[in-house]
Amino acid sequence: MNLLEYAAAFFILGGNLKDAVNVCLRHLDDFQLAVALARVVEGRDDGPILRDILNETIIPLAFKKGNRWLGSWAFWLLRRRDLAVRILVVRSYNFPFSASRSR
Protein backbone atom coordinates (compact mmCIF):
# COMPACT_ATOMS: atom_id res chain seq x y z
CA MET A 1 0.00 0.00 0.00
CA ASN A 2 1.45 3.36 -0.95
CA LEU A 3 1.12 6.65 0.91
CA LEU A 4 -1.74 7.91 -1.24
CA GLU A 5 -3.80 4.83 -0.45
CA TYR A 6 -3.14 5.45 3.23
CA ALA A 7 -4.23 9.06 2.75
CA ALA A 8 -7.54 7.93 1.25
CA ALA A 9 -7.99 5.45 4.11
CA PHE A 10 -7.37 8.14 6.72
CA PHE A 11 -9.85 10.48 5.03
CA ILE A 12 -12.44 7.68 5.23
CA LEU A 13 -11.64 7.08 8.90
CA GLY A 14 -11.99 10.81 9.51
CA GLY A 15 -15.40 10.86 7.88
CA ASN A 16 -14.33 12.86 4.84
CA LEU A 17 -15.49 10.80 1.87
CA LYS A 18 -15.16 13.67 -0.61
CA ASP A 19 -11.43 14.05 0.04
CA ALA A 20 -10.88 10.28 -0.04
CA VAL A 21 -12.60 10.13 -3.43
CA ASN A 22 -10.53 13.08 -4.68
CA VAL A 23 -7.31 11.26 -3.72
CA CYS A 24 -8.50 8.20 -5.64
CA LEU A 25 -9.46 10.18 -8.73
CA ARG A 26 -6.73 12.82 -8.90
CA HIS A 27 -3.68 11.11 -7.48
CA LEU A 28 -4.26 7.37 -7.81
CA ASP A 29 -6.16 7.65 -11.12
CA ASP A 30 -8.48 4.91 -9.86
CA PHE A 31 -12.13 5.70 -10.53
CA GLN A 32 -13.13 2.13 -9.62
CA LEU A 33 -11.81 2.56 -6.08
CA ALA A 34 -13.55 5.93 -5.84
CA VAL A 35 -16.87 4.38 -6.89
CA ALA A 36 -16.44 1.48 -4.46
CA LEU A 37 -15.71 3.85 -1.56
CA ALA A 38 -18.65 6.08 -2.40
CA ARG A 39 -21.07 3.16 -2.66
CA VAL A 40 -19.90 1.59 0.61
CA VAL A 41 -19.75 4.77 2.67
CA GLU A 42 -22.92 6.37 1.28
CA GLY A 43 -24.69 3.04 1.50
CA ARG A 44 -26.72 3.58 -1.65
CA ASP A 45 -26.44 3.96 -5.41
CA ASP A 46 -27.78 7.50 -5.59
CA GLY A 47 -25.62 9.38 -3.12
CA PRO A 48 -24.35 12.87 -4.00
CA ILE A 49 -20.67 11.92 -4.13
CA LEU A 50 -21.31 8.90 -6.34
CA ARG A 51 -23.41 11.08 -8.67
CA ASP A 52 -20.52 13.56 -8.88
CA ILE A 53 -18.07 10.78 -9.75
CA LEU A 54 -20.37 9.48 -12.47
CA ASN A 55 -21.13 12.90 -13.96
CA GLU A 56 -17.72 14.52 -13.66
CA THR A 57 -15.35 11.59 -14.23
CA ILE A 58 -16.88 8.41 -15.59
CA ILE A 59 -19.20 9.75 -18.29
CA PRO A 60 -16.56 12.07 -19.78
CA LEU A 61 -14.04 9.20 -19.64
CA ALA A 62 -16.48 6.88 -21.40
CA PHE A 63 -16.90 9.37 -24.24
CA LYS A 64 -13.19 10.11 -24.46
CA LYS A 65 -12.30 6.41 -24.69
CA GLY A 66 -15.36 5.47 -26.75
CA ASN A 67 -16.41 2.99 -24.08
CA ARG A 68 -20.15 2.53 -24.60
CA TRP A 69 -20.48 -0.05 -21.83
CA LEU A 70 -18.92 2.21 -19.22
CA GLY A 71 -21.17 5.06 -20.31
CA SER A 72 -24.22 2.83 -20.22
CA TRP A 73 -23.38 1.62 -16.72
CA ALA A 74 -22.94 5.21 -15.49
CA PHE A 75 -26.22 6.37 -17.02
CA TRP A 76 -27.98 3.32 -15.55
CA LEU A 77 -26.74 4.16 -12.04
CA LEU A 78 -27.89 7.75 -12.58
CA ARG A 79 -31.33 6.37 -13.38
CA ARG A 80 -31.15 7.66 -16.93
CA ARG A 81 -32.28 4.39 -18.45
CA ASP A 82 -33.11 6.13 -21.73
CA LEU A 83 -29.50 7.25 -22.20
CA ALA A 84 -28.12 3.95 -20.89
CA VAL A 85 -29.87 2.09 -23.68
CA ARG A 86 -29.39 4.75 -26.33
CA ILE A 87 -25.62 4.90 -25.88
CA LEU A 88 -25.48 1.19 -26.72
CA VAL A 89 -27.77 1.14 -29.74
CA VAL A 90 -27.26 4.48 -31.51
CA ARG A 91 -23.96 4.58 -33.32
CA SER A 92 -23.19 8.31 -33.70
CA TYR A 93 -25.27 9.99 -31.04
CA ASN A 94 -23.76 12.99 -29.23
CA PHE A 95 -24.61 12.67 -25.56
CA PRO A 96 -24.32 15.43 -22.99
CA PHE A 97 -21.58 15.03 -20.41
CA SER A 98 -24.09 15.50 -17.62
CA ALA A 99 -26.95 13.18 -16.90
CA SER A 100 -29.01 15.77 -15.09
CA ARG A 101 -32.37 16.46 -16.61
CA SER A 102 -33.45 20.01 -17.23
CA ARG A 103 -36.97 20.52 -15.95
N, C-alpha and C positions, 0 to 999 in steps of 0.2 A: 504494500500500500504506500503510495507516495504522499507527500505533504498536502497536496491539493485535495486528495480524497479524505485525509484527516480533517482538513478545513471544512469540507462539506459535512462531514460527520459531526463536527463540533457545532456547526450552525444548526443542524437538526436537533442536537441535544439541547441547544440554547433556545429552541422554539422559533428559529428564524428560517422558515422554509424557503422564502424568496431568495435569500442570500445563498443558501445551499444549492438551489437550482441554478442561480447565476454562476456559481463556481463550476458546476457540471457543464453548463452550456458554453461559457466564455473561456474557461481555462482548461477543462478536460476535454472539450469538444465531444461530449457524450450526451446526446439528447435522450437516449434510451434510459440512462440512469436518472436524468432529470424527470422524465415521465414516471418512472417507477417510484421515485421519492414523492412526487406530488400525489400520485394515486394512493400510496400507503398513508402518508401523513394527512392528506385531506379526507381520506376515507370514502371517496366517491369519484365518479367519472365526470363530474361537472363543476369541480371546484375552480375558483378564479385563477389560481396559479397554473393549473393544468390547461385551462382555456388560453392563458397567455402563451404558454409553451407551444400549444398547437397553432395558434394564430400567428405568432411572431417568429417562430423557428421552424416548425415542422412543415407547415403548408408552403412557405417560401422555398424551403429546401427541396420539397417534393417537385415543385415546378422547375427549380434550377436544375435538378438532376433528371427530370423527366420520369420520375417514379410515380406512376399512376396509383399503385397499390398503397404506397405511403400516404399519398394525398387522400385517397378514398378512406383509409383508416382514420385519418385526422378529421375529415368531414363527418364521418360516422360518429366519432366520439363527441363532436360538437353538435350532434343531433341535426345535422344538415344532410339528411338521407338523400334528398334530391341531388345535391352536389356529389355525394359519395358515389352514387350510381352513375351520374353523368360523366364524371371524370374517367370512369372505366370504359364507357361505351361510345362517347363522342371523341373522335380522333383529334380534331384541331379546335377545340373549344378554349377560349381564353377565360380562365376563372379569376375572380378577385383573390387577392392575397388575404383577405379577411373573411371569415365565415359569418360575421354578424349581419343580421338582416336589418335593413332600413325600414322602419315602420312609421 
